[in-house]
Structure formats: structure tokens, C-alpha cells
Amino acid sequence: MESLLVEKGLLSSDAVDLVSAVYENAVGPKLGAKVVARAWTDPDFKARLLADGTAACRELGISGMQGEEMIVLENTDDVHNMIVCTLCSCYPWPVLGLPPNWYKDPAYRSRVVREPRRVAAEFGLELPMEVEIRVWDSSAELRYWVLPQRPAGTDGLSEDELAALVTRDSMVGVAQALATSSRST
């Protein structure tokens, strides 16, 4: 579709790239990070988020297409969650933005189910063998996303500072939230 719009002069490829970049890197992931930071600082909100992710996000004004039914999965010391859509690329846009290309790639979609520990390692995430990895398959009706573990040593940080530690990849489960010393400004 993009090719046709560009070919007809109705849209430039730069405009498409700009919109894609905003949704992939700014709008969605920043909103999801805001939700995670609230869950890390407000136990009552966290309980509501884990019970009904869609309703809890709406409390913060976050909703929309591709986020009609969201389930949030909590990473713990014993369990690490990863998400995938094995059929296509179903993804919770309101909290994560547009799906990255690797998420839509058939190799990721098939391999993360069969060998999640190896796929995590390819993203730089080395998990101890005693940590159980659970892979959740999103669908057109139900979209999963991950509540990453709060990094150690972040007790004194504000919600905004905590949100800066949360990445899209940590909410997909292929990474952990950033440590305070490695966050970007």
C-alpha cells in the first residue's frame, strides 16, 4: 500500500518513515513504560493491571486499536515471560507502538516457541537455567505484554525516572528493564 501511495504522489516515503518511527519508538513504548512505572510504585494499580490490563491502562488514558483486550504477564525471579504472535504479528499497539520488524519475522515467530532461551540469548538476555521461560501467543482477540521486573537499586526514583528504564523489548520479554547506570537521557 505504501508503494502505491508514494507512486501516486499522495505520500512521500519520508513521511511514512517518520510516522513509523514515532509509533515504533516514541508514542507506544513511552506509554507502556508509564504503565510499568506506575505498577512498580503503586501496588494497588499493579494488582489491577495484572487482573485486567485493558481496564488498568484505560485508567491512565491509554487505549485504542489493537489494545482492546490486553493481558499483562509479570516477570519474577522464577518466571520470565516472552510474547509472540505465531500466526502474524498481533501486538498491543497502545502500549508498545508498532511491532518491530524482528517481531514479524517468521524466524522469530517460530523459534521463540521452540527455543526461547536461545532466542533470548540472541537478544543479549542470558537467563539462569532455573528461571522458567513461558512464551505467550498473542492473537487478534487477545494481546499479551510483559511487566518486567523492577531493577534493583531504584527505590528512590520517581515514576518518570523509572519509566526511562523500561524499553519496548523489556515489555515483549526479550530484554530486562535497564539498570539505572545504563539508562539513556
N, C-alpha and C positions, 0 to 999 in steps of 0.2 A: 504494500500500500504506500509506504514511504516513497519508493521509487516512482510510482505513478504521480504522486503529488509533486515531487521535485521535477519530474519530466514535464508536467503540465505548467510548471512555474507557479503553482499555488503555495509552495512551501520550499524553503531552502533546506539543504541537508544540515547547515549550521544551526538552524532553528530547531530541528529535530534533535540534534546532538545536545543542544543546550537544555531543552525540556527533559530529555532523558537523564542528563547529568544531575539536574535539580532533583528529580524524583528518586534517582538511584542513590545519591549521596547526601542530600540535604533534608528535604521535607520528611519523607517517611522514616528513615533511620533516626533522625533527631526526635521525632515524635515518640517512636518506640523507646528511645533512650530516656525520655522524660517519664514514660510509664515505669520503666525499670527502676529509675532513681526514686520515684515515689514509693514503689513497692519495697525498696531497700530501707526506706526511712519511716514507713508507716505500716506497721503490722496489720492493722485492720484493712487497709487498702490492699495489701498483699493477699490477704485471705479472700477478699472479694475478687481480685484478679485471677487467682487460681481456681476459684469456684465458677466464675463467669467472666472470661477475658473480654468478651464483647461489651458487656454492661460496664465493667470497670473502666475500659478505655473511653466509653461514652461519658463517664463522669468527668474526664479531662478534656472533653470536646473532640475526641478522636473517633471517627467512624467513617464509613464510606464504602464504595465499591471494592470488592474483593476482601472485605473485612466484616461481612455480615454475620459470620459465625466463627469466632476465634477461640481456640483453647491454648492456654499458656501452660507450659511444662517447666517445672522448676528443676534446675541443676542443683545437686547436693554433693556432699563428699563421697557418697556411694553410687550415685546415678548421674550420668551425663546424657542429655537428650540432644538428638540431631533431627533436623527436618528435611524432607524431600517431597517431591511430587513425582511418583514414578511414571505417571501417565503423560504429564505435560510439564507445566510449571506453575501450578496453583500456589499462591503466595499471598501473605497478608499485607497488601499494599499500604493500608493506612498507617501501619506501624513500622514497616520495613522499606517502604518505597518500592521501586520497580525491582524485579528479580535480576540479579547479576547474570551475565552470560553463562558462567560456570554452573549455576543452579539449573539452568535449562538444558545443559549439555547431557546427551544420552549417557555418556560415560559416568558422570556424577550420579545421575538418576538410577543407574543400575548398580554401580559399585558400592555406593554408600549403604545399600541394603545388605549386600553380601559381605563387605569387608569395611565396616565403619571405622574401626581402629586405624586401618591403613590409610583411609581417605583423610581422617582427622590429622594423621601424622603428615600427610602431604600438604596440609594447610598450616603445618607448624605446631599442631596441638598434640602433644605427647601425653597420654593419659595412663596412669598406673593400671596394671593388669587387674587389680582388684576393683576398679571402677567399672560398673556395668554400663554399657552403652546401649541406649534404646533409640531406635530410629522410628520416626513417626511419619506416615504417608499422608500428606495433605490431599484434599480433593476439592472439586468445585463447590461442594456443600460445606466443607469444614477445613479451616486453615489453622495449622499449628504454628506456634513460635515459642522461643525459649526465654525463660527468665534466668539469665546467667547468675552464677554465684557472685556475691559482693566480694571484691578484692580485700584482702587483709590490710589493716592499717588505714582504713578510710572512714573511721568512726567520726572524725571531726569535720568531714567535708559536707558542704551544702548540697542540695539536690542538683543545682546546676553543675557543680564540680563533679558530682557522681555521674551525671548524665554524660559528661565528657569522656568517661571511661568506658562507655557502652558503645559497641560497634554493631553494625548490621550483622557481621559474621558471628559475633557472640550471641545474637538473637536467633541465628539459624542453627548454632551449635557446632560450627566448625572452628571456633575460637573461644577464648575466655575473655571476660572483660579485662581491659587494660589495667596494669598496675599503676599506681599514682605516679611513679617516676617515669613511665613511658607514655603518658597521655600527651596528646597534641593540643596546642592552644589555638 
